[in-house]
Amino acid sequence: MIRRVIARLREWIAVEDAEERIEGSGEAITSPQHRRSPAAERELDRLGELDDEHRRDDP
């Protein structure tokens, strides 16, 4: 009886095989604070280029 209880406890607390459980793209997970959409990245690049041009035009 004790063996049966122990076996059931082991089954209840057992962790699945991590390789089978984890699914995803494989990309690093970043916090939402550091995540940007591709459109936001393009806009930041565009603004950076405008700033660089502005600085070159100033004497």
LUMRO-840398 format. One record per atom (N, C-alpha, C): z, y, x; residue in one letter; atom name. Coordinates in nm, 4 decimals. Atoms other than C-alpha are relative to their C-alpha. Layout:
N
<c3=Z c2=Y c1=X code=A site=CA>
...
This chain:
59
<c3=0.0000 c2=-0.1181 c1=0.0811 code=M site=N>
<c3=0.0000 c2=0.0000 c1=0.0000 code=M site=CA>
<c3=0.0000 c2=0.1264 c1=0.0868 code=M site=C>
<c3=-0.0056 c2=-0.1161 c1=-0.0893 code=I site=N>
<c3=0.0862 c2=0.2439 c1=0.2803 code=I site=CA>
<c3=-0.1336 c2=0.0159 c1=0.0717 code=I site=C>
<c3=0.1306 c2=-0.0070 c1=-0.0659 code=R site=N>
<c3=-0.2394 c2=0.1556 c1=0.4565 code=R site=CA>
<c3=-0.1031 c2=0.0633 c1=-0.0919 code=R site=C>
<c3=0.0936 c2=-0.0551 c1=0.0969 code=R site=N>
<c3=-0.4302 c2=0.2391 c1=0.1405 code=R site=CA>
<c3=0.0211 c2=0.1506 c1=-0.0160 code=R site=C>
<c3=-0.0313 c2=-0.1423 c1=0.0114 code=V site=N>
<c3=-0.2538 c2=0.5748 c1=0.1094 code=V site=CA>
<c3=-0.0483 c2=0.0751 c1=0.1235 code=V site=C>
<c3=0.0439 c2=-0.0637 c1=-0.1250 code=I site=N>
<c3=-0.3208 c2=0.6565 c1=0.4745 code=I site=CA>
<c3=-0.1521 c2=0.0078 c1=0.0048 code=I site=C>
<c3=0.1460 c2=0.0002 c1=0.0016 code=A site=N>
<c3=-0.6864 c2=0.5577 c1=0.4365 code=A site=CA>
<c3=-0.0533 c2=0.1074 c1=-0.0940 code=A site=C>
<c3=0.0430 c2=-0.1030 c1=0.0951 code=R site=N>
<c3=-0.7214 c2=0.7818 c1=0.1315 code=R site=CA>
<c3=0.0257 c2=0.1402 c1=0.0547 code=R site=C>
<c3=-0.0289 c2=-0.1295 c1=-0.0609 code=L site=N>
<c3=-0.5553 c2=1.0703 c1=0.3131 code=L site=CA>
<c3=-0.1022 c2=0.0342 c1=0.1075 code=L site=C>
<c3=0.1008 c2=-0.0227 c1=-0.1044 code=R site=N>
<c3=-0.7946 c2=1.0294 c1=0.6061 code=R site=CA>
<c3=-0.1334 c2=0.0388 c1=-0.0617 code=R site=C>
<c3=0.1244 c2=-0.0340 c1=0.0671 code=E site=N>
<c3=-1.0916 c2=1.0351 c1=0.3701 code=E site=CA>
<c3=0.0064 c2=0.1400 c1=-0.0600 code=E site=C>
<c3=-0.0157 c2=-0.1277 c1=0.0673 code=W site=N>
<c3=-0.9555 c2=1.3360 c1=0.1870 code=W site=CA>
<c3=-0.0076 c2=0.1169 c1=0.0983 code=W site=C>
<c3=-0.0022 c2=-0.1104 c1=-0.0963 code=I site=N>
<c3=-0.9016 c2=1.5465 c1=0.5021 code=I site=CA>
<c3=-0.1103 c2=-0.0096 c1=0.1043 code=I site=C>
<c3=0.1061 c2=0.0177 c1=-0.0989 code=A site=N>
<c3=-1.2007 c2=1.4158 c1=0.6979 code=A site=CA>
<c3=-0.1009 c2=0.1144 c1=-0.0085 code=A site=C>
<c3=0.1010 c2=-0.1049 c1=-0.0088 code=V site=N>
<c3=-1.4529 c2=1.6754 c1=0.8143 code=V site=CA>
<c3=-0.1355 c2=-0.0670 c1=0.0167 code=V site=C>
<c3=0.1346 c2=0.0540 c1=-0.0127 code=E site=N>
<c3=-1.8210 c2=1.6061 c1=0.7722 code=E site=CA>
<c3=-0.0513 c2=0.0235 c1=0.1412 code=E site=C>
<c3=0.0635 c2=-0.0182 c1=-0.1294 code=D site=N>
<c3=-2.0363 c2=1.5716 c1=1.0798 code=D site=CA>
<c3=-0.0624 c2=0.1392 c1=0.0039 code=D site=C>
<c3=0.0458 c2=-0.1389 c1=-0.0059 code=A site=N>
<c3=-2.1079 c2=1.9293 c1=1.1867 code=A site=CA>
<c3=-0.1514 c2=0.0099 c1=0.0113 code=A site=C>
<c3=0.1451 c2=-0.0053 c1=-0.0156 code=E site=N>
<c3=-2.4687 c2=1.8537 c1=1.2836 code=E site=CA>
<c3=-0.0706 c2=-0.0157 c1=-0.1337 code=E site=C>
<c3=0.0609 c2=0.0199 c1=0.1304 code=E site=N>
<c3=-2.5460 c2=1.7410 c1=0.9310 code=E site=CA>
<c3=0.0354 c2=0.1124 c1=-0.0959 code=E site=C>
<c3=-0.0520 c2=-0.0986 c1=0.0933 code=R site=N>
<c3=-2.3480 c2=2.0168 c1=0.7630 code=R site=CA>
<c3=-0.0599 c2=0.1382 c1=0.0206 code=R site=C>
<c3=0.0455 c2=-0.1354 c1=-0.0298 code=I site=N>
<c3=-2.4774 c2=2.3277 c1=0.9384 code=I site=CA>
<c3=-0.1503 c2=0.0105 c1=-0.0202 code=I site=C>
<c3=0.1405 c2=-0.0273 c1=0.0233 code=E site=N>
<c3=-2.8066 c2=2.4633 c1=0.8139 code=E site=CA>
<c3=-0.0236 c2=0.1475 c1=0.0227 code=E site=C>
<c3=0.0323 c2=-0.1412 c1=-0.0183 code=G site=N>
<c3=-2.9805 c2=2.7856 c1=0.8949 code=G site=CA>
<c3=-0.1190 c2=0.0165 c1=0.0903 code=G site=C>
<c3=0.1181 c2=-0.0307 c1=-0.0796 code=S site=N>
<c3=-3.2497 c2=2.9562 c1=1.0940 code=S site=CA>
<c3=0.0256 c2=-0.0182 c1=0.1491 code=S site=C>
<c3=-0.0315 c2=0.0118 c1=-0.1417 code=G site=N>
<c3=-3.0687 c2=2.9242 c1=1.4259 code=G site=CA>
<c3=0.0178 c2=0.1350 c1=0.0671 code=G site=C>
<c3=-0.0175 c2=-0.1323 c1=-0.0568 code=E site=N>
<c3=-3.0595 c2=3.3000 c1=1.4763 code=E site=CA>
<c3=0.1485 c2=0.0347 c1=0.0060 code=E site=C>
<c3=-0.1381 c2=-0.0433 c1=-0.0125 code=A site=N>
<c3=-2.7396 c2=3.4647 c1=1.5858 code=A site=CA>
<c3=0.0424 c2=0.0745 c1=-0.1250 code=A site=C>
<c3=-0.0529 c2=-0.0688 c1=0.1162 code=I site=N>
<c3=-2.5223 c2=3.5906 c1=1.3050 code=I site=CA>
<c3=0.0661 c2=0.1281 c1=0.0492 code=I site=C>
<c3=-0.0572 c2=-0.1280 c1=-0.0402 code=T site=N>
<c3=-2.4438 c2=3.9584 c1=1.3407 code=T site=CA>
<c3=0.0765 c2=0.0595 c1=-0.1166 code=T site=C>
<c3=-0.0774 c2=-0.0636 c1=0.1064 code=S site=N>
<c3=-2.2020 c2=4.1692 c1=1.1506 code=S site=CA>
<c3=-0.0905 c2=0.0967 c1=-0.0756 code=S site=C>
<c3=0.0829 c2=-0.0932 c1=0.0774 code=P site=N>
<c3=-2.3463 c2=4.3860 c1=0.8721 code=P site=CA>
<c3=-0.0072 c2=0.1394 c1=0.0622 code=P site=C>
<c3=0.0019 c2=-0.1311 c1=-0.0649 code=Q site=N>
<c3=-2.2553 c2=4.6934 c1=1.0763 code=Q site=CA>
<c3=-0.1132 c2=0.0113 c1=0.1014 code=Q site=C>
<c3=0.1006 c2=-0.0018 c1=-0.1060 code=H site=N>
<c3=-2.5065 c2=4.5958 c1=1.3446 code=H site=CA>
<c3=-0.1350 c2=-0.0546 c1=-0.0445 code=H site=C>
<c3=0.1230 c2=0.0567 c1=0.0510 code=R site=N>
<c3=-2.7763 c2=4.4492 c1=1.1238 code=R site=CA>
<c3=-0.0864 c2=0.1118 c1=-0.0585 code=R site=C>
<c3=0.0895 c2=-0.1013 c1=0.0545 code=R site=N>
<c3=-3.0794 c2=4.6652 c1=1.0457 code=R site=CA>
<c3=-0.1260 c2=-0.0673 c1=-0.0503 code=R site=C>
<c3=0.1245 c2=0.0521 c1=0.0535 code=S site=N>
<c3=-3.3858 c2=4.6023 c1=0.8384 code=S site=CA>
<c3=-0.1147 c2=0.0400 c1=0.0940 code=S site=C>
<c3=0.1153 c2=-0.0376 c1=-0.0823 code=P site=N>
<c3=-3.7259 c2=4.6066 c1=1.0115 code=P site=CA>
<c3=-0.0496 c2=0.1420 c1=-0.0306 code=P site=C>
<c3=0.0432 c2=-0.1356 c1=0.0356 code=A site=N>
<c3=-3.8129 c2=4.9252 c1=0.8189 code=A site=CA>
<c3=0.0914 c2=0.1044 c1=0.0644 code=A site=C>
<c3=-0.0943 c2=-0.0932 c1=-0.0620 code=A site=N>
<c3=-3.4985 c2=5.0966 c1=0.9471 code=A site=CA>
<c3=-0.0238 c2=0.0071 c1=0.1510 code=A site=C>
<c3=0.0297 c2=0.0007 c1=-0.1441 code=E site=N>
<c3=-3.5797 c2=4.9888 c1=1.3040 code=E site=CA>
<c3=-0.1250 c2=0.0821 c1=0.0305 code=E site=C>
<c3=0.1233 c2=-0.0766 c1=-0.0213 code=R site=N>
<c3=-3.9338 c2=5.1323 c1=1.2735 code=R site=CA>
<c3=0.0262 c2=0.1499 c1=-0.0146 code=R site=C>
<c3=-0.0311 c2=-0.1409 c1=0.0217 code=E site=N>
<c3=-3.7973 c2=5.4608 c1=1.1374 code=E site=CA>
<c3=0.0794 c2=0.0564 c1=0.1176 code=E site=C>
<c3=-0.0766 c2=-0.0462 c1=-0.1163 code=L site=N>
<c3=-3.5463 c2=5.4870 c1=1.4228 code=L site=CA>
<c3=-0.0901 c2=0.0147 c1=0.1219 code=L site=C>
<c3=0.0949 c2=-0.0108 c1=-0.1115 code=D site=N>
<c3=-3.8224 c2=5.4195 c1=1.6756 code=D site=CA>
<c3=-0.0872 c2=0.1243 c1=-0.0156 code=D site=C>
<c3=0.0855 c2=-0.1162 c1=0.0255 code=R site=N>
<c3=-4.0431 c2=5.6833 c1=1.5110 code=R site=CA>
<c3=0.0764 c2=0.1293 c1=0.0278 code=R site=C>
<c3=-0.0795 c2=-0.1192 c1=-0.0235 code=L site=N>
<c3=-3.7630 c2=5.9408 c1=1.5149 code=L site=CA>
<c3=0.0313 c2=0.0194 c1=0.1486 code=L site=C>
<c3=-0.0239 c2=-0.0095 c1=-0.1436 code=G site=N>
<c3=-3.6863 c2=5.8599 c1=1.8775 code=G site=CA>
<c3=-0.1207 c2=0.0526 c1=0.0743 code=G site=C>
<c3=0.1227 c2=-0.0495 c1=-0.0629 code=E site=N>
<c3=-4.0495 c2=5.9179 c1=1.9727 code=E site=CA>
<c3=-0.0203 c2=0.1479 c1=-0.0293 code=E site=C>
<c3=0.0112 c2=-0.1424 c1=0.0342 code=L site=N>
<c3=-4.0532 c2=6.2500 c1=1.7861 code=L site=CA>
<c3=0.0960 c2=0.0835 c1=0.0832 code=L site=C>
<c3=-0.0988 c2=-0.0716 c1=-0.0801 code=D site=N>
<c3=-3.7371 c2=6.3548 c1=1.9687 code=D site=CA>
<c3=-0.0471 c2=0.0117 c1=0.1446 code=D site=C>
<c3=0.0512 c2=-0.0035 c1=-0.1375 code=D site=N>
<c3=-3.8911 c2=6.2602 c1=2.3040 code=D site=CA>
<c3=-0.1126 c2=0.1015 c1=0.0135 code=D site=C>
<c3=0.1096 c2=-0.0956 c1=-0.0033 code=E site=N>
<c3=-4.2053 c2=6.4629 c1=2.2238 code=E site=CA>
<c3=0.0532 c2=0.1428 c1=-0.0078 code=E site=C>
<c3=-0.0594 c2=-0.1317 c1=0.0149 code=H site=N>
<c3=-3.9943 c2=6.7588 c1=2.1150 code=H site=CA>
<c3=0.0635 c2=0.0467 c1=0.1316 code=H site=C>
<c3=-0.0660 c2=-0.0350 c1=-0.1269 code=R site=N>
<c3=-3.7959 c2=6.7501 c1=2.4401 code=R site=CA>
<c3=-0.1020 c2=0.0306 c1=0.1086 code=R site=C>
<c3=0.1027 c2=-0.0244 c1=-0.1006 code=R site=N>
<c3=-4.1147 c2=6.7354 c1=2.6502 code=R site=CA>
<c3=-0.0674 c2=0.1352 c1=-0.0231 code=R site=C>
<c3=0.0664 c2=-0.1256 c1=0.0325 code=D site=N>
<c3=-4.2593 c2=7.0365 c1=2.4672 code=D site=CA>
<c3=0.0871 c2=0.1199 c1=0.0339 code=D site=C>
<c3=-0.0904 c2=-0.1112 c1=-0.0312 code=D site=N>
<c3=-3.9509 c2=7.2540 c1=2.5341 code=D site=CA>
<c3=-0.0055 c2=0.0282 c1=0.1487 code=D site=C>
<c3=0.0048 c2=-0.0357 c1=-0.1439 code=P site=N>
<c3=-3.9656 c2=7.4496 c1=2.8620 code=P site=CA>
<c3=0.1291 c2=-0.0232 c1=0.0715 code=P site=C>
